[in-house]
Amino acid sequence: MCRILIVDDNASFRRSLKAFLSSEFARFGIAEAENGEAAMRIIDRSRPELIFMDIKLPDENGLALTRKIKEVYSPAVIILTSYDAIEYREAASACGADYFLSKDAASGAEISKLVQSCLTDSGS
């Protein structure tokens, strides 16, 4: 079962984040999606508890996708993006994202702490 989903069109970034999360949280299933359509297929099938979401996806805006997901399901969503501007932070919050992290500034320790918090809060 997938407990964590990484939604990002950058395959190298997805693999790196998945490798890091797998080393920190080996018992959690981690899935990847390169676009919104693939993400929704995984979400509908697996109902992950935590989603890392990029803003810029090839087929859909990650913020709009976050809103769509939150209308039906209740995973924690962490926006993890290179676009670290106040406008994006505010839009992420308005779309229901739980956290916003800059890809350039987020540390492994910060990501690990957020994952622990999100999965503990969901009753895991």
PAVEX-400384 format. One line per 5 residues: number of its first residue (from 1); their letters; for each residue x, z, y of C-alpha. Coordinates in nm, 4 decimals, always signed. Layout:
<roros>
NUM	A	X Z Y  ...
</roros>
This chain:
<roros>
1	MCRIL	+0.0000 +0.0000 +0.0000  +0.1217 -0.0916 +0.3470  +0.1345 +0.2092 +0.5777  +0.3389 +0.0480 +0.8556  +0.3002 -0.3060 +0.9905
6	IVDDN	+0.5491 -0.4825 +1.2180  +0.3957 -0.7677 +1.4206  +0.6631 -0.9728 +1.5977  +0.7457 -1.3435 +1.6076  +1.1207 -1.2729 +1.6107
11	ASFRR	+1.2147 -1.2713 +1.2400  +1.5545 -1.1150 +1.3050  +1.3997 -0.8277 +1.4995  +1.1312 -0.7745 +1.2318  +1.3940 -0.7578 +0.9571
16	SLKAF	+1.6107 -0.5166 +1.1556  +1.3209 -0.2849 +1.2353  +1.1968 -0.2995 +0.8758  +1.5458 -0.2173 +0.7436  +1.5702 +0.0791 +0.9804
21	LSSEF	+1.2224 +0.2084 +0.8940  +1.2847 +0.1595 +0.5204  +1.6010 +0.3678 +0.5428  +1.4215 +0.6454 +0.7323  +1.0852 +0.6326 +0.5536
26	ARFGI	+1.1570 +0.4956 +0.2060  +0.8259 +0.6138 +0.0592  +0.6122 +0.4177 +0.3072  +0.5111 +0.0589 +0.2413  +0.6170 -0.1623 +0.5311
31	AEAEN	+0.4766 -0.5105 +0.5907  +0.5647 -0.7802 +0.8427  +0.3593 -1.0410 +1.0278  +0.4923 -1.3183 +1.2493  +0.1668 -1.3797 +1.4382
36	GEAAM	-0.1820 -1.2476 +1.5027  -0.3491 -1.4368 +1.2200  -0.1050 -1.3023 +0.9598  -0.1376 -0.9541 +1.1091  -0.5170 -0.9549 +1.0769
41	RIIDR	-0.4980 -1.0677 +0.7126  -0.2672 -0.7746 +0.6333  -0.4726 -0.5279 +0.8385  -0.8018 -0.6328 +0.6764  -0.6457 -0.5999 +0.3301
46	SRPEL	-0.4183 -0.2957 +0.3668  -0.5427 -0.0927 +0.6654  -0.1987 +0.0258 +0.7853  -0.1820 +0.3597 +0.9632  +0.0814 +0.2485 +1.2141
51	IFMDI	+0.1414 -0.0895 +1.3784  +0.4417 -0.1964 +1.5839  +0.3092 -0.4743 +1.8086  +0.4975 -0.7212 +2.0251  +0.3176 -0.8517 +2.3334
56	KLPDE	+0.4172 -1.2180 +2.3126  +0.3015 -1.3763 +1.9866  +0.2778 -1.7503 +1.9177  -0.0973 -1.7579 +1.8537  -0.2332 -1.4554 +2.0364
61	NGLAL	-0.1443 -1.2006 +2.2995  -0.0395 -0.8736 +2.1349  -0.2397 -0.6704 +2.3852  -0.5600 -0.8637 +2.3086  -0.4848 -0.8278 +1.9378
66	TRKIK	-0.4406 -0.4521 +1.9838  -0.7821 -0.4296 +2.1497  -0.9402 -0.6315 +1.8650  -0.7785 -0.4098 +1.6006  -0.8827 -0.0876 +1.7748
71	EVYSP	-1.2457 -0.2062 +1.7920  -1.2635 -0.2077 +1.4116  -0.9844 +0.0134 +1.2762  -0.8006 +0.3218 +1.3980  -0.4282 +0.2795 +1.3344
76	AVIIL	-0.1731 +0.4108 +1.5796  -0.0348 +0.1137 +1.7737  +0.3094 +0.1160 +1.9307  +0.3736 -0.1706 +2.1695  +0.7415 -0.2538 +2.1222
81	TSYDA	+0.8438 -0.5301 +2.3609  +1.1148 -0.6724 +2.5824  +0.8682 -0.6827 +2.8723  +0.9159 -0.3346 +3.0167  +0.7137 -0.3519 +3.3369
86	IEYRE	+0.4561 -0.1058 +3.4676  +0.1887 -0.3775 +3.4526  +0.2481 -0.4203 +3.0794  +0.2459 -0.0443 +3.0231  -0.0879 -0.0121 +3.2033
91	AASAC	-0.2350 -0.3100 +3.0175  -0.1171 -0.1670 +2.6846  -0.2882 +0.1622 +2.7585  -0.6075 -0.0170 +2.8661  -0.6083 -0.2111 +2.5368
96	GADYF	-0.5880 +0.1081 +2.3319  -0.2183 +0.1185 +2.2458  -0.0989 +0.4680 +2.1659  +0.2626 +0.4230 +2.2764  +0.4762 +0.1723 +2.4658
101	LSKDA	+0.8466 +0.1268 +2.3956  +1.1016 -0.1119 +2.5383  +1.2993 -0.2979 +2.2709  +1.6029 -0.2724 +2.4953  +1.5781 +0.1014 +2.5605
106	ASGAE	+1.4182 +0.2553 +2.2489  +1.6601 +0.4469 +2.0300  +1.6397 +0.4816 +1.6546  +1.5795 +0.8534 +1.6989  +1.2899 +0.7871 +1.9365
111	ISKLV	+1.1313 +0.5369 +1.6984  +1.1775 +0.7719 +1.4030  +1.0189 +1.0615 +1.5910  +0.7184 +0.8473 +1.6890  +0.6677 +0.7276 +1.3315
116	QSCLT	+0.6786 +1.0851 +1.2027  +0.4312 +1.1945 +1.4687  +0.1905 +0.9049 +1.4096  +0.1862 +0.9355 +1.0317  +0.1566 +1.3146 +1.0449
121	DSGS	-0.1328 +1.2877 +1.2920  -0.3124 +1.0502 +1.0551  -0.3102 +1.3122 +0.7819  -0.0137 +1.1837 +0.5834
</roros>
